[in-house]
Each structure stands twice: as structure tokens, then as C-alpha cells.
């Protein structure tokens, strides 16, 4: 089980298919803009860093799964590895 951390929409588009069904996909920084252009509800593995959404003045949607920094830290304990993906 791996946490895949995406910090840009381009990174998510390019690399999210490399994840395993047991992995977690975390959108941070500018990757949270995907909330505005994609249906992220189809994959329950996707989590979105709520602080980055708020910093960008994006409205929170009740259908998406948001996590805090503290929850992110807790999730790292549950996952064996983490991989950060940036611009391709």
C-alpha cells in the first residue's frame, strides 16, 4: 500500500494510472484545482488536502473526500510507502 502524492493536475493526469487498487491518491497544492474540472467522486481512493483547497478559495463539495494535515500524517503510518509526483 502506497500513498501517491500529486502536486499538479498534470502529474495526476500523467501518473495516477500507475497506482494499485489498494493505494491512496492524495491531491495537494495545485492538484486540488482538479476539483473544478474533473469528477473525482468515481475513485474512492482520492483524498484532497483541505487546507490547499481553502487557500485557493475553492468551494468545498460534500461529495469529495478531504483530509487535514494531521490526517495525512496518520495515513502515512498506515501505508508502507509514499511517492510524490510533480510535473511530468
C-alpha positions, -999 to +999 in steps of 0.1 A: +000+000+000+014+033-011+003+070-008+007+087-042+010+125-036+002+147-066+010+184-065-001+194-100-030+185-122-005+174-149+012+150-126-022+134-116-032+131-153+002+115-162+008+091-133-024+082-114-029+052-136+003+037-121-013+032-087-026+000-073-062-005-062-051-006-026-032+027-028-043+062-017-042+091-041-036+125-024-041+158-042-022+187-027-011+222-038-022+230-074-035+195-080-066+205-059-078+225-089-089+192-104-119+196-081-131+222-105-127+203-138-130+166-131-154+142-114-132+129-085-161+110-069-156+080-091-125+069-073-129+065-035-091+063-031-087+100-039-083+123-009-078+161-011-058+183+013-085+206+026-060+234+036-049+237+000-085+239-012-092+267+012-060+286+003-071+286-033-107+297-025-122+266-040-157+257-026-158+225-007-180+198-022-198+174+002-192+146-024-154+148-022-131+133+005-110+159+022-083+154+048-063+176+071-025+177+076-030+156+108-050+130+089-023+129+063+003+121+089-019+094+103-023+079+069+014+077+064+015+053+094-010+030+076+008+029+043+042+012+036+055+037+010+048+072-003+056+086-038+055+123-047+047+131-083+055+165-098+053+179-133+060+154-160 
